[in-house]
């Protein structure tokens, strides 16, 4: 069964990614592209939003 999901990037997210070094950008984008697999957790008190851990950082 295939899960459907949508990734929504906000403008400040794109700006944040541009400020990062190239290796970190690639790690984050690869982790996002591999969703729904990876270190993801449902945010507490919310049924639609998740957190993705890449290295020592969490991304919503």
PDB file of N, CA, C and O in Angstrom:
ATOM      1  N   UNK A   1       0.840  -1.180   0.000  1.00  0.00           N
ATOM      2  CA  UNK A   1       0.000   0.000   0.000  1.00  0.00           C
ATOM      3  C   UNK A   1       0.887   1.246   0.000  1.00  0.00           C
ATOM      4  O   UNK A   1       1.765   1.393   0.850  1.00  0.00           O
ATOM      5  N   UNK A   2       0.655   2.109  -0.928  1.00  0.00           N
ATOM      6  CA  UNK A   2       1.466   3.314  -1.077  1.00  0.00           C
ATOM      7  C   UNK A   2       0.867   4.457  -0.273  1.00  0.00           C
ATOM      8  O   UNK A   2      -0.325   4.751  -0.374  1.00  0.00           O
ATOM      9  N   UNK A   3       1.719   5.101   0.531  1.00  0.00           N
ATOM     10  CA  UNK A   3       1.260   6.253   1.307  1.00  0.00           C
ATOM     11  C   UNK A   3       1.426   7.505   0.465  1.00  0.00           C
ATOM     12  O   UNK A   3       2.424   7.662  -0.239  1.00  0.00           O
ATOM     13  N   UNK A   4       0.462   8.380   0.537  1.00  0.00           N
ATOM     14  CA  UNK A   4       0.562   9.651  -0.170  1.00  0.00           C
ATOM     15  C   UNK A   4       0.799  10.751   0.848  1.00  0.00           C
ATOM     16  O   UNK A   4       0.186  10.771   1.916  1.00  0.00           O
ATOM     17  N   UNK A   5       1.675  11.645   0.514  1.00  0.00           N
ATOM     18  CA  UNK A   5       1.972  12.764   1.382  1.00  0.00           C
ATOM     19  C   UNK A   5       2.407  13.935   0.525  1.00  0.00           C
ATOM     20  O   UNK A   5       2.742  13.772  -0.648  1.00  0.00           O
ATOM     21  N   UNK A   6       2.399  15.105   1.115  1.00  0.00           N
ATOM     22  CA  UNK A   6       2.806  16.314   0.419  1.00  0.00           C
ATOM     23  C   UNK A   6       3.827  17.038   1.277  1.00  0.00           C
ATOM     24  O   UNK A   6       3.650  17.195   2.485  1.00  0.00           O
ATOM     25  N   UNK A   7       4.884  17.469   0.639  1.00  0.00           N
ATOM     26  CA  UNK A   7       5.922  18.228   1.332  1.00  0.00           C
ATOM     27  C   UNK A   7       5.722  19.689   0.965  1.00  0.00           C
ATOM     28  O   UNK A   7       5.694  20.048  -0.212  1.00  0.00           O
ATOM     29  N   UNK A   8       5.585  20.517   1.974  1.00  0.00           N
ATOM     30  CA  UNK A   8       5.344  21.938   1.758  1.00  0.00           C
ATOM     31  C   UNK A   8       6.570  22.720   2.241  1.00  0.00           C
ATOM     32  O   UNK A   8       6.901  22.711   3.427  1.00  0.00           O
ATOM     33  N   UNK A   9       7.231  23.389   1.307  1.00  0.00           N
ATOM     34  CA  UNK A   9       8.391  24.208   1.641  1.00  0.00           C
ATOM     35  C   UNK A   9       7.948  25.659   1.785  1.00  0.00           C
ATOM     36  O   UNK A   9       7.251  26.194   0.923  1.00  0.00           O
ATOM     37  N   UNK A  10       8.346  26.273   2.854  1.00  0.00           N
ATOM     38  CA  UNK A  10       8.071  27.695   3.030  1.00  0.00           C
ATOM     39  C   UNK A  10       9.290  28.485   2.562  1.00  0.00           C
ATOM     40  O   UNK A  10      10.389  27.941   2.456  1.00  0.00           O
ATOM     41  N   UNK A  11       9.090  29.736   2.291  1.00  0.00           N
ATOM     42  CA  UNK A  11      10.162  30.588   1.767  1.00  0.00           C
ATOM     43  C   UNK A  11      11.369  30.610   2.698  1.00  0.00           C
ATOM     44  O   UNK A  11      12.509  30.545   2.238  1.00  0.00           O
ATOM     45  N   UNK A  12      11.128  30.702   3.995  1.00  0.00           N
ATOM     46  CA  UNK A  12      12.262  30.754   4.928  1.00  0.00           C
ATOM     47  C   UNK A  12      13.037  29.434   4.949  1.00  0.00           C
ATOM     48  O   UNK A  12      14.213  29.413   5.312  1.00  0.00           O
ATOM     49  N   UNK A  13      12.392  28.347   4.566  1.00  0.00           N
ATOM     50  CA  UNK A  13      13.081  27.056   4.468  1.00  0.00           C
ATOM     51  C   UNK A  13      14.099  27.094   3.334  1.00  0.00           C
ATOM     52  O   UNK A  13      15.239  26.664   3.510  1.00  0.00           O
ATOM     53  N   UNK A  14      13.699  27.600   2.184  1.00  0.00           N
ATOM     54  CA  UNK A  14      14.607  27.697   1.036  1.00  0.00           C
ATOM     55  C   UNK A  14      15.801  28.599   1.371  1.00  0.00           C
ATOM     56  O   UNK A  14      16.939  28.288   1.021  1.00  0.00           O
ATOM     57  N   UNK A  15      15.534  29.701   2.042  1.00  0.00           N
ATOM     58  CA  UNK A  15      16.621  30.607   2.435  1.00  0.00           C
ATOM     59  C   UNK A  15      17.573  29.919   3.412  1.00  0.00           C
ATOM     60  O   UNK A  15      18.790  30.076   3.312  1.00  0.00           O
ATOM     61  N   UNK A  16      17.022  29.163   4.348  1.00  0.00           N
ATOM     62  CA  UNK A  16      17.836  28.435   5.316  1.00  0.00           C
ATOM     63  C   UNK A  16      18.737  27.430   4.602  1.00  0.00           C
ATOM     64  O   UNK A  16      19.930  27.350   4.895  1.00  0.00           O
ATOM     65  N   UNK A  17      18.175  26.665   3.667  1.00  0.00           N
ATOM     66  CA  UNK A  17      18.962  25.679   2.935  1.00  0.00           C
ATOM     67  C   UNK A  17      20.092  26.335   2.143  1.00  0.00           C
ATOM     68  O   UNK A  17      21.190  25.784   2.062  1.00  0.00           O
ATOM     69  N   UNK A  18      19.835  27.488   1.567  1.00  0.00           N
ATOM     70  CA  UNK A  18      20.857  28.175   0.786  1.00  0.00           C
ATOM     71  C   UNK A  18      22.035  28.626   1.638  1.00  0.00           C
ATOM     72  O   UNK A  18      23.157  28.725   1.141  1.00  0.00           O
ATOM     73  N   UNK A  19      21.794  28.898   2.906  1.00  0.00           N
ATOM     74  CA  UNK A  19      22.868  29.352   3.794  1.00  0.00           C
ATOM     75  C   UNK A  19      23.756  28.208   4.270  1.00  0.00           C
ATOM     76  O   UNK A  19      24.864  28.447   4.750  1.00  0.00           O
ATOM     77  N   UNK A  20      23.290  26.981   4.145  1.00  0.00           N
ATOM     78  CA  UNK A  20      24.045  25.827   4.615  1.00  0.00           C
ATOM     79  C   UNK A  20      25.124  25.438   3.621  1.00  0.00           C
ATOM     80  O   UNK A  20      25.056  25.783   2.442  1.00  0.00           O
ATOM     81  N   UNK A  21      26.133  24.707   4.118  1.00  0.00           N
ATOM     82  CA  UNK A  21      27.162  24.209   3.211  1.00  0.00           C
ATOM     83  C   UNK A  21      26.573  23.114   2.317  1.00  0.00           C
ATOM     84  O   UNK A  21      25.553  22.513   2.654  1.00  0.00           O
ATOM     85  N   UNK A  22      27.208  22.865   1.199  1.00  0.00           N
ATOM     86  CA  UNK A  22      26.681  21.963   0.165  1.00  0.00           C
ATOM     87  C   UNK A  22      26.425  20.550   0.690  1.00  0.00           C
ATOM     88  O   UNK A  22      25.398  19.954   0.363  1.00  0.00           O
ATOM     89  N   UNK A  23      27.334  20.005   1.494  1.00  0.00           N
ATOM     90  CA  UNK A  23      27.156  18.647   2.023  1.00  0.00           C
ATOM     91  C   UNK A  23      25.920  18.543   2.906  1.00  0.00           C
ATOM     92  O   UNK A  23      25.182  17.561   2.829  1.00  0.00           O
ATOM     93  N   UNK A  24      25.692  19.544   3.738  1.00  0.00           N
ATOM     94  CA  UNK A  24      24.517  19.536   4.610  1.00  0.00           C
ATOM     95  C   UNK A  24      23.237  19.675   3.789  1.00  0.00           C
ATOM     96  O   UNK A  24      22.240  19.015   4.082  1.00  0.00           O
ATOM     97  N   UNK A  25      23.258  20.520   2.772  1.00  0.00           N
ATOM     98  CA  UNK A  25      22.095  20.654   1.885  1.00  0.00           C
ATOM     99  C   UNK A  25      21.735  19.303   1.274  1.00  0.00           C
ATOM    100  O   UNK A  25      20.567  18.914   1.260  1.00  0.00           O
ATOM    101  N   UNK A  26      22.726  18.601   0.776  1.00  0.00           N
ATOM    102  CA  UNK A  26      22.495  17.310   0.137  1.00  0.00           C
ATOM    103  C   UNK A  26      21.940  16.300   1.131  1.00  0.00           C
ATOM    104  O   UNK A  26      21.019  15.552   0.802  1.00  0.00           O
ATOM    105  N   UNK A  27      22.491  16.268   2.347  1.00  0.00           N
ATOM    106  CA  UNK A  27      21.999  15.333   3.376  1.00  0.00           C
ATOM    107  C   UNK A  27      20.533  15.589   3.694  1.00  0.00           C
ATOM    108  O   UNK A  27      19.751  14.646   3.807  1.00  0.00           O
ATOM    109  N   UNK A  28      20.154  16.856   3.841  1.00  0.00           N
ATOM    110  CA  UNK A  28      18.771  17.202   4.176  1.00  0.00           C
ATOM    111  C   UNK A  28      17.840  16.858   3.017  1.00  0.00           C
ATOM    112  O   UNK A  28      16.789  16.252   3.229  1.00  0.00           O
ATOM    113  N   UNK A  29      18.212  17.235   1.803  1.00  0.00           N
ATOM    114  CA  UNK A  29      17.361  16.968   0.648  1.00  0.00           C
ATOM    115  C   UNK A  29      17.218  15.471   0.414  1.00  0.00           C
ATOM    116  O   UNK A  29      16.126  15.011   0.079  1.00  0.00           O
ATOM    117  N   UNK A  30      18.282  14.699   0.580  1.00  0.00           N
ATOM    118  CA  UNK A  30      18.188  13.246   0.443  1.00  0.00           C
ATOM    119  C   UNK A  30      17.258  12.652   1.487  1.00  0.00           C
ATOM    120  O   UNK A  30      16.472  11.757   1.177  1.00  0.00           O
ATOM    121  N   UNK A  31      17.337  13.136   2.719  1.00  0.00           N
ATOM    122  CA  UNK A  31      16.459  12.638   3.775  1.00  0.00           C
ATOM    123  C   UNK A  31      14.997  12.953   3.461  1.00  0.00           C
ATOM    124  O   UNK A  31      14.117  12.125   3.696  1.00  0.00           O
ATOM    125  N   UNK A  32      14.741  14.141   2.934  1.00  0.00           N
ATOM    126  CA  UNK A  32      13.372  14.521   2.567  1.00  0.00           C
ATOM    127  C   UNK A  32      12.873  13.658   1.419  1.00  0.00           C
ATOM    128  O   UNK A  32      11.721  13.223   1.429  1.00  0.00           O
ATOM    129  N   UNK A  33      13.721  13.405   0.431  1.00  0.00           N
ATOM    130  CA  UNK A  33      13.315  12.601  -0.721  1.00  0.00           C
ATOM    131  C   UNK A  33      13.057  11.139  -0.366  1.00  0.00           C
ATOM    132  O   UNK A  33      12.358  10.441  -1.102  1.00  0.00           O
ATOM    133  N   UNK A  34      13.610  10.667   0.748  1.00  0.00           N
ATOM    134  CA  UNK A  34      13.411   9.287   1.167  1.00  0.00           C
ATOM    135  C   UNK A  34      12.195   9.109   2.067  1.00  0.00           C
ATOM    136  O   UNK A  34      11.927   8.000   2.529  1.00  0.00           O
ATOM    137  N   UNK A  35      11.460  10.179   2.320  1.00  0.00           N
ATOM    138  CA  UNK A  35      10.256  10.057   3.133  1.00  0.00           C
ATOM    139  C   UNK A  35       9.291   9.095   2.473  1.00  0.00           C
ATOM    140  O   UNK A  35       9.230   9.070   1.244  1.00  0.00           O
ATOM    141  N   UNK A  36       8.548   8.316   3.198  1.00  0.00           N
ATOM    142  CA  UNK A  36       8.256   8.347   4.623  1.00  0.00           C
ATOM    143  C   UNK A  36       9.220   7.539   5.477  1.00  0.00           C
ATOM    144  O   UNK A  36       8.940   7.297   6.651  1.00  0.00           O
ATOM    145  N   UNK A  37      10.347   7.114   4.917  1.00  0.00           N
ATOM    146  CA  UNK A  37      11.337   6.368   5.687  1.00  0.00           C
ATOM    147  C   UNK A  37      12.336   7.328   6.300  1.00  0.00           C
ATOM    148  O   UNK A  37      12.529   8.440   5.808  1.00  0.00           O
ATOM    149  N   UNK A  38      12.961   6.898   7.361  1.00  0.00           N
ATOM    150  CA  UNK A  38      13.947   7.738   8.034  1.00  0.00           C
ATOM    151  C   UNK A  38      13.542   7.970   9.475  1.00  0.00           C
ATOM    152  O   UNK A  38      12.609   7.342   9.976  1.00  0.00           O
ATOM    153  N   UNK A  39      14.233   8.857  10.129  1.00  0.00           N
ATOM    154  CA  UNK A  39      13.986   9.155  11.546  1.00  0.00           C
ATOM    155  C   UNK A  39      12.909  10.237  11.645  1.00  0.00           C
ATOM    156  O   UNK A  39      13.213  11.413  11.843  1.00  0.00           O
ATOM    157  N   UNK A  40      11.647   9.821  11.506  1.00  0.00           N
ATOM    158  CA  UNK A  40      10.534  10.768  11.580  1.00  0.00           C
ATOM    159  C   UNK A  40       9.677  10.456  12.794  1.00  0.00           C
ATOM    160  O   UNK A  40       9.544   9.301  13.199  1.00  0.00           O
ATOM    161  N   UNK A  41       9.102  11.494  13.363  1.00  0.00           N
ATOM    162  CA  UNK A  41       8.222  11.347  14.524  1.00  0.00           C
ATOM    163  C   UNK A  41       7.041  12.294  14.369  1.00  0.00           C
ATOM    164  O   UNK A  41       7.182  13.417  13.883  1.00  0.00           O
ATOM    165  N   UNK A  42       5.887  11.824  14.785  1.00  0.00           N
ATOM    166  CA  UNK A  42       4.691  12.650  14.795  1.00  0.00           C
ATOM    167  C   UNK A  42       4.833  13.686  15.901  1.00  0.00           C
ATOM    168  O   UNK A  42       5.201  13.352  17.027  1.00  0.00           O
ATOM    169  N   UNK A  43       4.539  14.947  15.578  1.00  0.00           N
ATOM    170  CA  UNK A  43       4.630  15.993  16.596  1.00  0.00           C
ATOM    171  C   UNK A  43       3.530  15.807  17.627  1.00  0.00           C
ATOM    172  O   UNK A  43       2.398  15.467  17.282  1.00  0.00           O
ATOM    173  N   UNK A  44       3.857  16.028  18.871  1.00  0.00           N
ATOM    174  CA  UNK A  44       2.916  15.838  19.965  1.00  0.00           C
ATOM    175  C   UNK A  44       1.731  16.784  19.836  1.00  0.00           C
ATOM    176  O   UNK A  44       1.910  17.974  19.576  1.00  0.00           O
ATOM    177  N   UNK A  45       0.513  16.258  20.018  1.00  0.00           N
ATOM    178  CA  UNK A  45      -0.683  17.084  19.974  1.00  0.00           C
ATOM    179  C   UNK A  45      -1.081  17.494  18.578  1.00  0.00           C
ATOM    180  O   UNK A  45      -1.922  18.377  18.412  1.00  0.00           O
ATOM    181  N   UNK A  46      -0.490  16.867  17.560  1.00  0.00           N
ATOM    182  CA  UNK A  46      -0.781  17.236  16.183  1.00  0.00           C
ATOM    183  C   UNK A  46      -0.821  15.971  15.348  1.00  0.00           C
ATOM    184  O   UNK A  46       0.108  15.166  15.414  1.00  0.00           O
ATOM    185  N   UNK A  47      -1.869  15.776  14.567  1.00  0.00           N
ATOM    186  CA  UNK A  47      -1.973  14.536  13.802  1.00  0.00           C
ATOM    187  C   UNK A  47      -1.497  14.657  12.359  1.00  0.00           C
ATOM    188  O   UNK A  47      -1.485  13.659  11.639  1.00  0.00           O
ATOM    189  N   UNK A  48      -1.103  15.853  11.915  1.00  0.00           N
ATOM    190  CA  UNK A  48      -0.719  16.051  10.526  1.00  0.00           C
ATOM    191  C   UNK A  48       0.721  16.492  10.323  1.00  0.00           C
ATOM    192  O   UNK A  48       1.183  16.518   9.182  1.00  0.00           O
ATOM    193  N   UNK A  49       1.442  16.833  11.361  1.00  0.00           N
ATOM    194  CA  UNK A  49       2.798  17.372  11.214  1.00  0.00           C
ATOM    195  C   UNK A  49       3.821  16.438  11.842  1.00  0.00           C
ATOM    196  O   UNK A  49       3.599  15.854  12.903  1.00  0.00           O
ATOM    197  N   UNK A  50       4.959  16.319  11.143  1.00  0.00           N
ATOM    198  CA  UNK A  50       6.011  15.413  11.578  1.00  0.00           C
ATOM    199  C   UNK A  50       7.330  16.155  11.698  1.00  0.00           C
ATOM    200  O   UNK A  50       7.515  17.236  11.140  1.00  0.00           O
ATOM    201  N   UNK A  51       8.235  15.547  12.438  1.00  0.00           N
ATOM    202  CA  UNK A  51       9.592  16.054  12.585  1.00  0.00           C
ATOM    203  C   UNK A  51      10.537  15.043  11.941  1.00  0.00           C
ATOM    204  O   UNK A  51      10.372  13.836  12.118  1.00  0.00           O
ATOM    205  N   UNK A  52      11.521  15.532  11.197  1.00  0.00           N
ATOM    206  CA  UNK A  52      12.519  14.687  10.550  1.00  0.00           C
ATOM    207  C   UNK A  52      13.880  15.027  11.137  1.00  0.00           C
ATOM    208  O   UNK A  52      14.296  16.185  11.122  1.00  0.00           O
ATOM    209  N   UNK A  53      14.571  14.020  11.651  1.00  0.00           N
ATOM    210  CA  UNK A  53      15.906  14.231  12.209  1.00  0.00           C
ATOM    211  C   UNK A  53      16.943  13.879  11.155  1.00  0.00           C
ATOM    212  O   UNK A  53      16.923  12.798  10.567  1.00  0.00           O
ATOM    213  N   UNK A  54      17.859  14.832  10.930  1.00  0.00           N
ATOM    214  CA  UNK A  54      19.003  14.611  10.034  1.00  0.00           C
ATOM    215  C   UNK A  54      20.234  15.026  10.824  1.00  0.00           C
ATOM    216  O   UNK A  54      20.443  16.210  11.089  1.00  0.00           O
ATOM    217  N   UNK A  55      21.034  14.062  11.191  1.00  0.00           N
ATOM    218  CA  UNK A  55      22.200  14.346  12.033  1.00  0.00           C
ATOM    219  C   UNK A  55      21.727  14.798  13.409  1.00  0.00           C
ATOM    220  O   UNK A  55      20.955  14.093  14.059  1.00  0.00           O
ATOM    221  N   UNK A  56      22.174  15.943  13.852  1.00  0.00           N
ATOM    222  CA  UNK A  56      21.790  16.438  15.178  1.00  0.00           C
ATOM    223  C   UNK A  56      20.667  17.478  15.116  1.00  0.00           C
ATOM    224  O   UNK A  56      20.355  18.107  16.126  1.00  0.00           O
ATOM    225  N   UNK A  57      20.061  17.662  13.945  1.00  0.00           N
ATOM    226  CA  UNK A  57      19.015  18.683  13.769  1.00  0.00           C
ATOM    227  C   UNK A  57      17.670  18.053  13.459  1.00  0.00           C
ATOM    228  O   UNK A  57      17.591  17.004  12.819  1.00  0.00           O
ATOM    229  N   UNK A  58      16.609  18.709  13.924  1.00  0.00           N
ATOM    230  CA  UNK A  58      15.247  18.307  13.592  1.00  0.00           C
ATOM    231  C   UNK A  58      14.645  19.318  12.640  1.00  0.00           C
ATOM    232  O   UNK A  58      14.858  20.522  12.779  1.00  0.00           O
ATOM    233  N   UNK A  59      13.884  18.818  11.662  1.00  0.00           N
ATOM    234  CA  UNK A  59      13.227  19.678  10.689  1.00  0.00           C
ATOM    235  C   UNK A  59      11.752  19.333  10.686  1.00  0.00           C
ATOM    236  O   UNK A  59      11.382  18.161  10.759  1.00  0.00           O
ATOM    237  N   UNK A  60      10.914  20.345  10.602  1.00  0.00           N
ATOM    238  CA  UNK A  60       9.465  20.138  10.634  1.00  0.00           C
ATOM    239  C   UNK A  60       8.914  20.169   9.227  1.00  0.00           C
ATOM    240  O   UNK A  60       7.708  20.013   9.033  1.00  0.00           O
TER     241      UNK A  60
END
